[in-house]
Amino acid sequence: MAQANDVTVRPLRAGDEAAWRELWTGYLEFYEASVPEEVYATTFARLLDDDPRSHSGFLALDGDRPVGLVHFVFHRHAWKIEDVCYLQDLYAAPDTRGKGVGRALIEAVYAAADAKGAAQVYWMTQDFNETARKLYDRIGVLTPFIKYQRS
C-alpha cells in the first residue's frame, strides 16, 4: 500500500494477530492502560471485518518486521454529507520513532479516507505525548476542542 523510506504500510491480515497484539500492548502500556482478553479478541476481529462500520487497521513493516499499527473508523457526521474518519490508535515501536513510521501510517489513513470520500481525518492524543505531537503539528492542525466523556 503506502511506503515511506524502508517502511511499508498494508492492511492487517489474519496472520498478523501475534504481531498486532504485541504492538497494541505497547500502545496500551504507553498510556498506562490495559484491556481484558475479550477486548483483544473482539478488536482484532473487528479490524478484519468487512462491515464498513467496523474499524480498520494497517500494519507498518520495516522489511518483514512489524513496527507500527494504526486503527481507524469511518462514521457519519451531523454537519457533513460525507463520512469522516477517526484515527483512534497510532503506535510506532520505540526503537523506530523518528524514522517515518507514524507519518507513513497517518498518510495511509489519509489515502484510505480519500478513497472513501472522507475529506476529514481527526485524532486525539494526550498533552504529554510530546514526541508524537511534533509529528502531528507537521501533518495536521491542532484544534481548540477539549474532550469530555461520561464519568
PATIFI-235566 format. One record per atom (N, C-alpha, C, O): residue number from 1; chain; atom name; x, y, z. Coordinates in steps of 0.001 Angstrom, whole numbers, plus 500000, padded with zeros to 6 digits. Layout:
(rec NUM,"A","CA",(X,Y,Z))
...
! end
This chain:
(rec 1,"A","N",(500833,498816,500000))
(rec 1,"A","CA",(500000,500000,500000))
(rec 1,"A","C",(500878,501249,500000))
(rec 1,"A","O",(501350,501654,498937))
(rec 2,"A","N",(501117,501881,501170))
(rec 2,"A","CA",(501941,503084,501239))
(rec 2,"A","C",(503371,502703,501603))
(rec 2,"A","O",(503623,501674,502230))
(rec 3,"A","N",(504301,503565,501192))
(rec 3,"A","CA",(505696,503289,501507))
(rec 3,"A","C",(506410,504603,501825))
(rec 3,"A","O",(506247,505584,501099))
(rec 4,"A","N",(507186,504633,502883))
(rec 4,"A","CA",(507999,505781,503260))
(rec 4,"A","C",(509343,505244,503728))
(rec 4,"A","O",(509412,504414,504634))
(rec 5,"A","N",(510412,505727,503098))
(rec 5,"A","CA",(511745,505199,503387))
(rec 5,"A","C",(511718,503681,503219))
(rec 5,"A","O",(511384,503192,502140))
(rec 6,"A","N",(512062,502930,504259))
(rec 6,"A","CA",(512022,501474,504185))
(rec 6,"A","C",(510763,500919,504835))
(rec 6,"A","O",(510653,499710,505035))
(rec 7,"A","N",(509812,501788,505167))
(rec 7,"A","CA",(508588,501380,505850))
(rec 7,"A","C",(507490,501136,504822))
(rec 7,"A","O",(507210,501981,503971))
(rec 8,"A","N",(506879,499966,504920))
(rec 8,"A","CA",(505733,499628,504083))
(rec 8,"A","C",(504510,499547,504983))
(rec 8,"A","O",(504582,499005,506085))
(rec 9,"A","N",(503393,500081,504518))
(rec 9,"A","CA",(502138,500027,505261))
(rec 9,"A","C",(501132,499244,504448))
(rec 9,"A","O",(500951,499481,503253))
(rec 10,"A","N",(500477,498302,505118))
(rec 10,"A","CA",(499469,497488,504446))
(rec 10,"A","C",(498342,497164,505418))
(rec 10,"A","O",(498514,497276,506631))
(rec 11,"A","N",(497178,496758,504884))
(rec 11,"A","CA",(496077,496368,505773))
(rec 11,"A","C",(496459,495169,506628))
(rec 11,"A","O",(497243,494312,506220))
(rec 12,"A","N",(495884,495133,507821))
(rec 12,"A","CA",(496079,493977,508699))
(rec 12,"A","C",(495525,492724,508051))
(rec 12,"A","O",(494542,492778,507311))
(rec 13,"A","N",(496155,491606,508330))
(rec 13,"A","CA",(495709,490297,507859))
(rec 13,"A","C",(495522,489379,509056))
(rec 13,"A","O",(496049,489647,510136))
(rec 14,"A","N",(494776,488304,508871))
(rec 14,"A","CA",(494509,487356,509959))
(rec 14,"A","C",(495807,486828,510568))
(rec 14,"A","O",(495877,486627,511780))
(rec 15,"A","N",(496816,486604,509764))
(rec 15,"A","CA",(498086,486080,510253))
(rec 15,"A","C",(498920,487073,511042))
(rec 15,"A","O",(499979,486716,511559))
(rec 16,"A","N",(498458,488323,511145))
(rec 16,"A","CA",(499196,489363,511859))
(rec 16,"A","C",(498844,489448,513342))
(rec 16,"A","O",(499370,490303,514055))
(rec 17,"A","N",(497962,488572,513809))
(rec 17,"A","CA",(497426,488761,515157))
(rec 17,"A","C",(498507,488827,516231))
(rec 17,"A","O",(498433,489703,517092))
(rec 18,"A","N",(499489,487963,516225))
(rec 18,"A","CA",(500514,487968,517275))
(rec 18,"A","C",(501311,489278,517254))
(rec 18,"A","O",(501539,489881,518302))
(rec 19,"A","N",(501727,489708,516083))
(rec 19,"A","CA",(502482,490962,515970))
(rec 19,"A","C",(501610,492149,516373))
(rec 19,"A","O",(502064,493055,517072))
(rec 20,"A","N",(500352,492135,515926))
(rec 20,"A","CA",(499416,493204,516278))
(rec 20,"A","C",(499247,493273,517798))
(rec 20,"A","O",(499288,494357,518381))
(rec 21,"A","N",(499058,492117,518437))
(rec 21,"A","CA",(498886,492095,519899))
(rec 21,"A","C",(500098,492698,520606))
(rec 21,"A","O",(499944,493462,521559))
(rec 22,"A","N",(501275,492367,520154))
(rec 22,"A","CA",(502488,492906,520777))
(rec 22,"A","C",(502544,494423,520623))
(rec 22,"A","O",(502847,495136,521580))
(rec 23,"A","N",(502253,494913,519426))
(rec 23,"A","CA",(502282,496355,519198))
(rec 23,"A","C",(501169,497067,519966))
(rec 23,"A","O",(501405,498113,520570))
(rec 24,"A","N",(499959,496505,519945))
(rec 24,"A","CA",(498852,497158,520637))
(rec 24,"A","C",(499070,497146,522147))
(rec 24,"A","O",(498687,498092,522836))
(rec 25,"A","N",(499672,496099,522658))
(rec 25,"A","CA",(500019,496063,524081))
(rec 25,"A","C",(501001,497191,524400))
(rec 25,"A","O",(500863,497857,525427))
(rec 26,"A","N",(501976,497408,523541))
(rec 26,"A","CA",(502910,498521,523735))
(rec 26,"A","C",(502196,499859,523738))
(rec 26,"A","O",(502517,500739,524537))
(rec 27,"A","N",(501237,500011,522853))
(rec 27,"A","CA",(500442,501245,522795))
(rec 27,"A","C",(499676,501445,524101))
(rec 27,"A","O",(499710,502523,524694))
(rec 28,"A","N",(498991,500401,524535))
(rec 28,"A","CA",(498208,500495,525768))
(rec 28,"A","C",(499101,500783,526971))
(rec 28,"A","O",(498748,501593,527828))
(rec 29,"A","N",(500245,500131,527035))
(rec 29,"A","CA",(501170,500362,528148))
(rec 29,"A","C",(501694,501793,528156))
(rec 29,"A","O",(501893,502373,529223))
(rec 30,"A","N",(501920,502368,526970))
(rec 30,"A","CA",(502364,503762,526888))
(rec 30,"A","C",(501362,504668,527592))
(rec 30,"A","O",(501743,505613,528284))
(rec 31,"A","N",(500081,504372,527411))
(rec 31,"A","CA",(499028,505177,528040))
(rec 31,"A","C",(498598,504627,529397))
(rec 31,"A","O",(497555,505011,529925))
(rec 32,"A","N",(499410,503723,529961))
(rec 32,"A","CA",(499152,503121,531266))
(rec 32,"A","C",(497742,502552,531346))
(rec 32,"A","O",(497013,502770,532314))
(rec 33,"A","N",(497381,501818,530300))
(rec 33,"A","CA",(496052,501210,530197))
(rec 33,"A","C",(496207,499721,529927))
(rec 33,"A","O",(497273,499247,529532))
(rec 34,"A","N",(495134,499011,530146))
(rec 34,"A","CA",(495088,497597,529798))
(rec 34,"A","C",(493640,497259,529460))
(rec 34,"A","O",(492709,497955,529864))
(rec 35,"A","N",(493478,496187,528720))
(rec 35,"A","CA",(492136,495709,528370))
(rec 35,"A","C",(492109,494200,528580))
(rec 35,"A","O",(493146,493542,528500))
(rec 36,"A","N",(490928,493650,528847))
(rec 36,"A","CA",(490840,492196,529024))
(rec 36,"A","C",(491009,491451,527693))
(rec 36,"A","O",(490893,492035,526616))
(rec 37,"A","N",(491282,490174,527798))
(rec 37,"A","CA",(491470,489322,526617))
(rec 37,"A","C",(490302,489440,525649))
(rec 37,"A","O",(490500,489468,524434))
(rec 38,"A","N",(489098,489510,526177))
(rec 38,"A","CA",(487912,489605,525315))
(rec 38,"A","C",(487973,490838,524402))
(rec 38,"A","O",(487513,490782,523261))
(rec 39,"A","N",(488528,491933,524888))
(rec 39,"A","CA",(488651,493141,524069))
(rec 39,"A","C",(489705,492938,522986))
(rec 39,"A","O",(489505,493357,521846))
(rec 40,"A","N",(490832,492298,523330))
(rec 40,"A","CA",(491827,491986,522294))
(rec 40,"A","C",(491185,491187,521165))
(rec 40,"A","O",(491310,491543,519993))
(rec 41,"A","N",(490501,490112,521522))
(rec 41,"A","CA",(489906,489228,520518))
(rec 41,"A","C",(488841,489951,519698))
(rec 41,"A","O",(488810,489825,518474))
(rec 42,"A","N",(487983,490696,520354))
(rec 42,"A","CA",(486910,491403,519658))
(rec 42,"A","C",(487467,492488,518750))
(rec 42,"A","O",(487030,492631,517608))
(rec 43,"A","N",(488425,493250,519250))
(rec 43,"A","CA",(489008,494323,518443))
(rec 43,"A","C",(489686,493770,517201))
(rec 43,"A","O",(489497,494302,516107))
(rec 44,"A","N",(490475,492708,517350))
(rec 44,"A","CA",(491147,492155,516174))
(rec 44,"A","C",(490126,491633,515167))
(rec 44,"A","O",(490297,491822,513962))
(rec 45,"A","N",(489077,490986,515639))
(rec 45,"A","CA",(488020,490504,514733))
(rec 45,"A","C",(487369,491670,514006))
(rec 45,"A","O",(487102,491576,512808))
(rec 46,"A","N",(487113,492753,514699))
(rec 46,"A","CA",(486505,493935,514062))
(rec 46,"A","C",(487431,494545,513024))
(rec 46,"A","O",(486979,495014,511980))
(rec 47,"A","N",(488731,494539,513311))
(rec 47,"A","CA",(489688,495104,512362))
(rec 47,"A","C",(489723,494331,511049))
(rec 47,"A","O",(490082,494882,510009))
(rec 48,"A","N",(489352,493062,511099))
(rec 48,"A","CA",(489338,492229,509886))
(rec 48,"A","C",(487956,492136,509252))
(rec 48,"A","O",(487815,491579,508164))
(rec 49,"A","N",(486947,492666,509909))
(rec 49,"A","CA",(485557,492585,509469))
(rec 49,"A","C",(485345,493408,508194))
(rec 49,"A","O",(485946,494470,508032))
(rec 50,"A","N",(484497,492921,507299))
(rec 50,"A","CA",(484174,493646,506069))
(rec 50,"A","C",(483083,494694,506267))
(rec 50,"A","O",(482804,495464,505349))
(rec 51,"A","N",(482466,494739,507436))
(rec 51,"A","CA",(481412,495709,507717))
(rec 51,"A","C",(482001,497118,507634))
(rec 51,"A","O",(482963,497413,508343))
(rec 52,"A","N",(481449,498000,506784))
(rec 52,"A","CA",(482018,499343,506645))
(rec 52,"A","C",(481927,500179,507917))
(rec 52,"A","O",(482593,501208,508026))
(rec 53,"A","N",(481105,499749,508890))
(rec 53,"A","CA",(481005,500467,510168))
(rec 53,"A","C",(482055,499992,511169))
(rec 53,"A","O",(482206,500590,512234))
(rec 54,"A","N",(482772,498938,510844))
(rec 54,"A","CA",(483802,498410,511740))
(rec 54,"A","C",(485097,499200,511593))
(rec 54,"A","O",(485301,499927,510620))
(rec 55,"A","N",(485941,499040,512566))
(rec 55,"A","CA",(487268,499629,512500))
(rec 55,"A","C",(488085,498952,511400))
(rec 55,"A","O",(487807,497823,510997))
(rec 56,"A","N",(489079,499661,510938))
(rec 56,"A","CA",(490058,499117,510003))
(rec 56,"A","C",(491423,499290,510643))
(rec 56,"A","O",(491592,500086,511567))
(rec 57,"A","N",(492387,498545,510150))
(rec 57,"A","CA",(493728,498655,510697))
(rec 57,"A","C",(494792,498426,509657))
(rec 57,"A","O",(494616,497642,508725))
(rec 58,"A","N",(495897,499119,509825))
(rec 58,"A","CA",(497079,498937,508999))
(rec 58,"A","C",(498247,498562,509899))
(rec 58,"A","O",(498293,498908,511079))
(rec 59,"A","N",(499167,497856,509311))
(rec 59,"A","CA",(500402,497464,509973))
(rec 59,"A","C",(501560,498096,509204))
(rec 59,"A","O",(501577,498062,507974))
(rec 60,"A","N",(502513,498663,509910))
(rec 60,"A","CA",(503730,499190,509289))
(rec 60,"A","C",(504826,498143,509434))
(rec 60,"A","O",(505008,497557,510501))
(rec 61,"A","N",(505539,497923,508366))
(rec 61,"A","CA",(506620,496933,508349))
(rec 61,"A","C",(507921,497600,507933))
(rec 61,"A","O",(507952,498415,507011))
(rec 62,"A","N",(508988,497243,508623))
(rec 62,"A","CA",(510339,497613,508220))
(rec 62,"A","C",(510948,496309,507730))
(rec 62,"A","O",(511393,495488,508532))
(rec 63,"A","N",(510970,496117,506420))
(rec 63,"A","CA",(511293,494807,505865))
(rec 63,"A","C",(510153,493876,506219))
(rec 63,"A","O",(509005,494131,505857))
(rec 64,"A","N",(510459,492796,506925))
(rec 64,"A","CA",(509425,491860,507385))
(rec 64,"A","C",(509013,492112,508830))
(rec 64,"A","O",(508110,491447,509336))
(rec 65,"A","N",(509654,493053,509496))
(rec 65,"A","CA",(509411,493287,510925))
(rec 65,"A","C",(508256,494266,511139))
(rec 65,"A","O",(508328,495405,510678))
(rec 66,"A","N",(507196,493846,511827))
(rec 66,"A","CA",(506110,494770,512170))
(rec 66,"A","C",(506625,495809,513165))
(rec 66,"A","O",(507167,495459,514214))
(rec 67,"A","N",(506451,497103,512827))
(rec 67,"A","CA",(506989,498176,513663))
(rec 67,"A","C",(505947,499219,514059))
(rec 67,"A","O",(506262,500150,514800))
(rec 68,"A","N",(504725,499080,513582))
(rec 68,"A","CA",(503712,500067,513949))
(rec 68,"A","C",(502337,499636,513517))
(rec 68,"A","O",(502172,498753,512675))
(rec 69,"A","N",(501341,500285,514115))
(rec 69,"A","CA",(499952,499994,513754))
(rec 69,"A","C",(499121,501257,513831))
(rec 69,"A","O",(499485,502233,514488))
(rec 70,"A","N",(498007,501211,513147))
(rec 70,"A","CA",(497013,502278,513236))
(rec 70,"A","C",(495630,501644,513115))
(rec 70,"A","O",(495415,500730,512319))
(rec 71,"A","N",(494697,502151,513924))
(rec 71,"A","CA",(493287,501751,513866))
(rec 71,"A","C",(492484,502992,513505))
(rec 71,"A","O",(492771,504086,513990))
(rec 72,"A","N",(491479,502823,512653))
(rec 72,"A","CA",(490644,503964,512264))
(rec 72,"A","C",(489255,503472,511908))
(rec 72,"A","O",(489048,502294,511618))
(rec 73,"A","N",(488307,504398,511937))
(rec 73,"A","CA",(486910,504055,511651))
(rec 73,"A","C",(486250,505233,510936))
(rec 73,"A","O",(486508,506394,511254))
(rec 74,"A","N",(485408,504916,509980))
(rec 74,"A","CA",(484619,505926,509280))
(rec 74,"A","C",(483260,506026,509956))
(rec 74,"A","O",(482676,505016,510349))
(rec 75,"A","N",(482764,507245,510089))
(rec 75,"A","CA",(481436,507419,510683))
(rec 75,"A","C",(480752,508654,510112))
(rec 75,"A","O",(481389,509536,509537))
(rec 76,"A","N",(479456,508689,510287))
(rec 76,"A","CA",(478673,509830,509828))
(rec 76,"A","C",(478940,511032,510719))
(rec 76,"A","O",(479395,510910,511856))
(rec 77,"A","N",(478642,512197,510159))
(rec 77,"A","CA",(478849,513457,510867))
(rec 77,"A","C",(477626,514330,510624))
(rec 77,"A","O",(477199,514492,509481))
(rec 78,"A","N",(477068,514883,511668))
(rec 78,"A","CA",(475843,515668,511543))
(rec 78,"A","C",(476016,516942,510712))
(rec 78,"A","O",(475034,517472,510193))
(rec 79,"A","N",(477230,517432,510578))
(rec 79,"A","CA",(477461,518673,509852))
(rec 79,"A","C",(477939,518449,508420))
(rec 79,"A","O",(478204,519409,507695))
(rec 80,"A","N",(478051,517190,508012))
(rec 80,"A","CA",(478581,516880,506675))
(rec 80,"A","C",(477735,515791,506023))
(rec 80,"A","O",(477108,514983,506708))
(rec 81,"A","N",(477727,515780,504720))
(rec 81,"A","CA",(477066,514709,503971))
(rec 81,"A","C",(477957,513468,503978))
(rec 81,"A","O",(477492,512352,504213))
(rec 82,"A","N",(479245,513686,503714))
(rec 82,"A","CA",(480185,512575,503625))
(rec 82,"A","C",(480598,512117,505026))
(rec 82,"A","O",(480493,512869,505995))
(rec 83,"A","N",(481061,510892,505113))
(rec 83,"A","CA",(481595,510369,506370))
(rec 83,"A","C",(482888,511098,506724))
(rec 83,"A","O",(483504,511745,505878))
(rec 84,"A","N",(483281,510982,507975))
(rec 84,"A","CA",(484583,511448,508434))
(rec 84,"A","C",(485333,510230,508965))
(rec 84,"A","O",(484744,509168,509168))
(rec 85,"A","N",(486615,510388,509184))
(rec 85,"A","CA",(487455,509284,509633))
(rec 85,"A","C",(488100,509642,510962))
(rec 85,"A","O",(488768,510668,511093))
(rec 86,"A","N",(487888,508781,511936))
(rec 86,"A","CA",(488518,508939,513241))
(rec 86,"A","C",(489691,507981,513329))
(rec 86,"A","O",(489512,506765,513262))
(rec 87,"A","N",(490878,508518,513477))
(rec 87,"A","CA",(492094,507732,513657))
(rec 87,"A","C",(492205,507498,515167))
(rec 87,"A","O",(492553,508410,515917))
(rec 88,"A","N",(491908,506281,515602))
(rec 88,"A","CA",(491780,506027,517029))
(rec 88,"A","C",(493102,505687,517713))
(rec 88,"A","O",(493416,506263,518754))
(rec 89,"A","N",(493865,504783,517159))
(rec 89,"A","CA",(495109,504341,517790))
(rec 89,"A","C",(496236,504408,516770))
(rec 89,"A","O",(496078,503983,515625))
(rec 90,"A","N",(497364,504941,517193))
(rec 90,"A","CA",(498557,505013,516350))
(rec 90,"A","C",(499756,504682,517228))
(rec 90,"A","O",(499934,505255,518303))
(rec 91,"A","N",(500575,503746,516751))
(rec 91,"A","CA",(501718,503329,517561))
(rec 91,"A","C",(502884,502952,516672))
(rec 91,"A","O",(502730,502253,515671))
(rec 92,"A","N",(504063,503436,517064))
(rec 92,"A","CA",(505319,503023,516429))
(rec 92,"A","C",(506203,502435,517520))
(rec 92,"A","O",(506295,502989,518616))
(rec 93,"A","N",(506844,501329,517227))
(rec 93,"A","CA",(507761,500709,518187))
(rec 93,"A","C",(508784,501752,518633))
(rec 93,"A","O",(509268,502527,517808))
(rec 94,"A","N",(509117,501785,519909))
(rec 94,"A","CA",(510017,502827,520426))
(rec 94,"A","C",(511333,502977,519661))
(rec 94,"A","O",(511808,504098,519479))
(rec 95,"A","N",(511928,501878,519211))
(rec 95,"A","CA",(513204,501979,518506))
(rec 95,"A","C",(513069,502483,517076))
(rec 95,"A","O",(514076,502657,516389))
(rec 96,"A","N",(511837,502720,516613))
(rec 96,"A","CA",(511635,503212,515243))
(rec 96,"A","C",(511112,504645,515213))
(rec 96,"A","O",(510918,505207,514135))
(rec 97,"A","N",(510885,505238,516368))
(rec 97,"A","CA",(510323,506592,516414))
(rec 97,"A","C",(511291,507582,515791))
(rec 97,"A","O",(512502,507510,515996))
(rec 98,"A","N",(510730,508506,515030))
(rec 98,"A","CA",(511535,509489,514318))
(rec 98,"A","C",(512049,508988,512981))
(rec 98,"A","O",(512835,509671,512324))
(rec 99,"A","N",(511612,507793,512566))
(rec 99,"A","CA",(512087,507201,511311))
(rec 99,"A","C",(510998,507120,510250))
(rec 99,"A","O",(511171,506437,509241))
(rec 100,"A","N",(509878,507807,510464))
(rec 100,"A","CA",(508835,507875,509439))
(rec 100,"A","C",(507701,506883,509585))
(rec 100,"A","O",(506810,506846,508737))
(rec 101,"A","N",(507708,506077,510636))
(rec 101,"A","CA",(506654,505070,510805))
(rec 101,"A","C",(505302,505734,511050))
(rec 101,"A","O",(504320,505411,510382))
(rec 102,"A","N",(505251,506661,512007))
(rec 102,"A","CA",(503993,507343,512303))
(rec 102,"A","C",(503462,508108,511105))
(rec 102,"A","O",(502270,508045,510802))
(rec 103,"A","N",(504336,508828,510424))
(rec 103,"A","CA",(503926,509586,509240))
(rec 103,"A","C",(503371,508644,508174))
(rec 103,"A","O",(502336,508929,507572))
(rec 104,"A","N",(504053,507527,507940))
(rec 104,"A","CA",(503593,506578,506921))
(rec 104,"A","C",(502206,506026,507269))
(rec 104,"A","O",(501358,505867,506391))
(rec 105,"A","N",(501983,505736,508547))
(rec 105,"A","CA",(500682,505220,508975))
(rec 105,"A","C",(499585,506273,508812))
(rec 105,"A","O",(498497,505967,508324))
(rec 106,"A","N",(499868,507510,509218))
(rec 106,"A","CA",(498877,508579,509058))
(rec 106,"A","C",(498588,508812,507583))
(rec 106,"A","O",(497426,508952,507200))
(rec 107,"A","N",(499609,508855,506759))
(rec 107,"A","CA",(499401,509072,505324))
(rec 107,"A","C",(498603,507933,504696))
(rec 107,"A","O",(497837,508163,503760))
(rec 108,"A","N",(498772,506707,505197))
(rec 108,"A","CA",(497973,505581,504703))
(rec 108,"A","C",(496498,505768,505078))
(rec 108,"A","O",(495611,505447,504287))
(rec 109,"A","N",(496237,506287,506282))
(rec 109,"A","CA",(494856,506573,506675))
(rec 109,"A","C",(494305,507707,505823))
(rec 109,"A","O",(493156,507643,505385))
(rec 110,"A","N",(495098,508740,505579))
(rec 110,"A","CA",(494656,509823,504689))
(rec 110,"A","C",(494262,509258,503322))
(rec 110,"A","O",(493231,509641,502770))
(rec 111,"A","N",(495065,508363,502781))
(rec 111,"A","CA",(494772,507770,501474))
(rec 111,"A","C",(493488,506940,501519))
(rec 111,"A","O",(492682,506993,500590))
(rec 112,"A","N",(493297,506180,502591))
(rec 112,"A","CA",(492063,505394,502740))
(rec 112,"A","C",(490855,506313,502840))
(rec 112,"A","O",(489806,506032,502261))
(rec 113,"A","N",(491000,507410,503574))
(rec 113,"A","CA",(489903,508378,503700))
(rec 113,"A","C",(489593,509008,502344))
(rec 113,"A","O",(488426,509141,501973))
(rec 114,"A","N",(490619,509392,501613))
(rec 114,"A","CA",(490402,509960,500274))
(rec 114,"A","C",(489671,508976,499373))
(rec 114,"A","O",(488765,509360,498632))
(rec 115,"A","N",(490061,507714,499435))
(rec 115,"A","CA",(489430,506683,498599))
(rec 115,"A","C",(487955,506505,498947))
(rec 115,"A","O",(487159,506134,498084))
(rec 116,"A","N",(487579,506765,500205))
(rec 116,"A","CA",(486188,506630,500643))
(rec 116,"A","C",(485432,507947,500576))
(rec 116,"A","O",(484259,508001,500946))
(rec 117,"A","N",(486081,509015,500110))
(rec 117,"A","CA",(485419,510306,500011))
(rec 117,"A","C",(485243,510998,501351))
(rec 117,"A","O",(484353,511835,501499))
(rec 118,"A","N",(486071,510665,502324))
(rec 118,"A","CA",(486010,511281,503648))
(rec 118,"A","C",(487158,512278,503765))
(rec 118,"A","O",(488288,511897,504071))
(rec 119,"A","N",(486870,513538,503525))
(rec 119,"A","CA",(487928,514548,503495))
(rec 119,"A","C",(488530,514813,504872))
(rec 119,"A","O",(489695,515197,504974))
(rec 120,"A","N",(487746,514611,505934))
(rec 120,"A","CA",(488250,514913,507274))
(rec 120,"A","C",(488745,513653,507982))
(rec 120,"A","O",(488040,512647,508063))
(rec 121,"A","N",(489962,513736,508485))
(rec 121,"A","CA",(490545,512717,509353))
(rec 121,"A","C",(490927,513449,510633))
(rec 121,"A","O",(491574,514495,510585))
(rec 122,"A","N",(490529,512903,511772))
(rec 122,"A","CA",(490866,513552,513031))
(rec 122,"A","C",(491312,512511,514047))
(rec 122,"A","O",(491010,511325,513916))
(rec 123,"A","N",(492036,512973,515060))
(rec 123,"A","CA",(492513,512092,516122))
(rec 123,"A","C",(492784,512925,517367))
(rec 123,"A","O",(492775,514156,517326))
(rec 124,"A","N",(493021,512239,518457))
(rec 124,"A","CA",(493363,512884,519721))
(rec 124,"A","C",(494653,512268,520242))
(rec 124,"A","O",(495022,511152,519878))
(rec 125,"A","N",(495323,513017,521095))
(rec 125,"A","CA",(496455,512484,521823))
(rec 125,"A","C",(496489,513162,523174))
(rec 125,"A","O",(495821,514174,523388))
(rec 126,"A","N",(497253,512613,524069))
(rec 126,"A","CA",(497376,513256,525370))
(rec 126,"A","C",(498417,514372,525290))
(rec 126,"A","O",(499364,514297,524507))
(rec 127,"A","N",(498229,515391,526098))
(rec 127,"A","CA",(499092,516564,526008))
(rec 127,"A","C",(500562,516249,526297))
(rec 127,"A","O",(501445,516956,525813))
(rec 128,"A","N",(500836,515203,527076))
(rec 128,"A","CA",(502225,514865,527401))
(rec 128,"A","C",(502943,514089,526304))
(rec 128,"A","O",(504140,513828,526424))
(rec 129,"A","N",(502241,513715,525240))
(rec 129,"A","CA",(502842,512914,524166))
(rec 129,"A","C",(503620,513830,523217))
(rec 129,"A","O",(503254,513996,522054))
(rec 130,"A","N",(504692,514414,523734))
(rec 130,"A","CA",(505440,515435,523002))
(rec 130,"A","C",(506081,514930,521723))
(rec 130,"A","O",(506096,515643,520720))
(rec 131,"A","N",(506608,513720,521737))
(rec 131,"A","CA",(507252,513177,520532))
(rec 131,"A","C",(506252,513068,519397))
(rec 131,"A","O",(506522,513513,518281))
(rec 132,"A","N",(505108,512485,519674))
(rec 132,"A","CA",(504085,512343,518629))
(rec 132,"A","C",(503545,513705,518206))
(rec 132,"A","O",(503275,513927,517026))
(rec 133,"A","N",(503389,514602,519147))
(rec 133,"A","CA",(502826,515913,518818))
(rec 133,"A","C",(503717,516702,517864))
(rec 133,"A","O",(503216,517537,517111))
(rec 134,"A","N",(505003,516460,517878))
(rec 134,"A","CA",(505894,517121,516913))
(rec 134,"A","C",(505518,516698,515495))
(rec 134,"A","O",(505484,517525,514583))
(rec 135,"A","N",(505239,515416,515316))
(rec 135,"A","CA",(504780,514931,514013))
(rec 135,"A","C",(503400,515494,513697))
(rec 135,"A","O",(503180,515998,512596))
(rec 136,"A","N",(502472,515418,514642))
(rec 136,"A","CA",(501101,515865,514411))
(rec 136,"A","C",(501059,517338,514029))
(rec 136,"A","O",(500238,517737,513203))
(rec 137,"A","N",(501927,518146,514614))
(rec 137,"A","CA",(501973,519567,514271))
(rec 137,"A","C",(502419,519794,512827))
(rec 137,"A","O",(502095,520822,512233))
(rec 138,"A","N",(503159,518843,512262))
(rec 138,"A","CA",(503599,518961,510872))
(rec 138,"A","C",(502584,518392,509887))
(rec 138,"A","O",(502508,518848,508746))
(rec 139,"A","N",(501811,517411,510310))
(rec 139,"A","CA",(500959,516669,509375))
(rec 139,"A","C",(499469,516965,509561))
(rec 139,"A","O",(498644,516547,508749))
(rec 140,"A","N",(499126,517688,510635))
(rec 140,"A","CA",(497731,518007,510922))
(rec 140,"A","C",(497611,519402,511495))
(rec 140,"A","O",(498581,520158,511534))
(rec 141,"A","N",(496412,519734,511939))
(rec 141,"A","CA",(496128,521044,512519))
(rec 141,"A","C",(495561,520829,513920))
(rec 141,"A","O",(494587,520098,514097))
(rec 142,"A","N",(496170,521461,514898))
(rec 142,"A","CA",(495680,521399,516271))
(rec 142,"A","C",(494372,522175,516358))
(rec 142,"A","O",(494300,523325,515924))
(rec 143,"A","N",(493337,521549,516919))
(rec 143,"A","CA",(492049,522225,517065))
(rec 143,"A","C",(491901,522723,518506))
(rec 143,"A","O",(492646,522297,519388))
(rec 144,"A","N",(490947,523620,518744))
(rec 144,"A","CA",(490754,524137,520098))
(rec 144,"A","C",(489823,523281,520963))
(rec 144,"A","O",(489487,523682,522078))
(rec 145,"A","N",(489408,522131,520479))
(rec 145,"A","CA",(488448,521332,521225))
(rec 145,"A","C",(489076,520633,522424))
(rec 145,"A","O",(490240,520232,522391))
(rec 146,"A","N",(488288,520498,523472))
(rec 146,"A","CA",(488658,519784,524688))
(rec 146,"A","C",(487694,518612,524805))
(rec 146,"A","O",(486487,518783,524631))
(rec 147,"A","N",(488203,517447,525094))
(rec 147,"A","CA",(487377,516249,525162))
(rec 147,"A","C",(486766,516080,526550))
(rec 147,"A","O",(487440,516235,527568))
(rec 148,"A","N",(485484,515761,526563))
(rec 148,"A","CA",(484798,515344,527791))
(rec 148,"A","C",(484211,513971,527540))
(rec 148,"A","O",(483943,513600,526397))
(rec 149,"A","N",(484013,513226,528599))
(rec 149,"A","CA",(483341,511946,528484))
(rec 149,"A","C",(482556,511683,529747))
(rec 149,"A","O",(482781,512311,530782))
(rec 150,"A","N",(481646,510760,529650))
(rec 150,"A","CA",(480828,510397,530789))
(rec 150,"A","C",(481708,509863,531910))
(rec 150,"A","O",(482624,509078,531663))
(rec 151,"A","N",(481437,510281,533133))
(rec 151,"A","CA",(482261,509810,534257))
(rec 151,"A","C",(481700,508551,534864))
(rec 151,"A","O",(482268,508020,535819))
! end
